[in-house]
Amino acid sequence: MTADKLRPIRVGAVSYLNSKPLLYGLREEAPFATLTLDLPSRLATGLAEERYDVALIPAIEYFRQPGCEIVSDACIAAHGPVWSVKLLFRTEPEKVRTLALDEGSRTSATLARILLHRRCGIEPSMRPLPIDADFGAADADAVLVIGDRAMHVRDEDYACVWDLAQAWGEERNLPFVFAMWVARPGVDREALAELEAALGRCRDAGLSQAEQIAAEEGPPLGLSPQAALDYFRKHLHFRLGRPERAGLAAFYEQAVALNLAPAGREVRFHDCLQR
């Protein structure tokens, strides 16, 4: 079926730098889709409320929203330090009693709680950190910061800093998946199949044009083109392969153990990804 005959599909994606290679040329590749950019947490809410048909949502939200399915092997993951997800400590990690969580985060917030429990045996009380708030002034023993602003953290300003993807890898020796393309129930199957193919092409094209994307997107965020390129190539991984799926399963297992996700959810892939 030609694109002009497909049912319109509403797509939501994160507004952070880490999504730029995944979105490269999406409007041309999928003209039947309308794209909206927002925070990860708001995208998850929008998908649950059916304001989006497909969204790049936090991995943990996939397990909290029944009936959804993963519709692309394009994702945002890390095989080591991710740079843009950090837990900042004002005291020794074992002494943390309060934790401020970036309001844009859900997967990273869950991961922070898992790691604090696994490494330190603690479950601190939670406090919200508004996205536009000065995280340096947050009234908490530890502060979770994600996205573009996390890249500008000065580690020496804190007693300790955990890069959460690196900490996860040290604990489980697995990649960590931060976000995936997920469809809500009831989306037109033909349009979904076309979008799945388009998302893969966009990811591949975005990676091939990483230098151009870094040169355009890095400087407005206070990053040099080389720093942005290093972020894409050294800190991020964009394919949901077998190791990433294993990491995703391990994360879900840990979230369930701490009652941070409902038990009994299955990982469901769109028809094209049943392999």
Salt bridges, closest charged atoms under 4 A:
GLU29 OE1 - ARG201 NE 2.61
ASP38 OD1 - ARG42 NH1 3.52
GLU49 OE1 - ARG51 NH2 3.03
ASP53 OD1 - ARG10 NH2 2.95
ASP53 OD1 - ARG184 NH2 2.70
GLU61 OE2 - ARG64 NH1 2.88
GLU61 OE1 - ARG106 NH1 3.60
GLU69 OE2 - ARG189 NH1 2.58
ASP73 OD1 - ARG203 NH2 3.13
ASP73 OD2 - ARG239 NH1 3.29
GLU92 OE2 - LYS95 NZ 3.89
ASP102 OD2 - ARG149 NH2 3.13
GLU103 OE2 - ARG42 NH2 3.55
GLU123 OE2 - HIS117 NE2 3.74
ASP139 OD2 - ARG127 NH1 3.47
ASP155 OD1 - LYS86 NZ 3.94
GLU156 OE2 - ARG154 NH1 3.37
ASP157 OD2 - ARG154 NE 3.05
GLU170 OE1 - ARG119 NH2 2.62
GLU171 OE1 - ARG118 NE 3.24
GLU171 OE2 - ARG119 NE 3.10
ASP188 OD1 - ARG7 NE 3.82
ASP204 OD1 - ARG203 NE 2.65
ASP204 OD1 - ARG239 NH2 3.37
GLU211 OE2 - ARG233 NH2 3.92
ASP230 OD1 - LYS234 NZ 3.86
GLU244 OE2 - HIS79 NE2 2.53
GLU244 OE2 - HIS237 NE2 3.42
ASP271 OD2 - ARG189 NH2 3.63
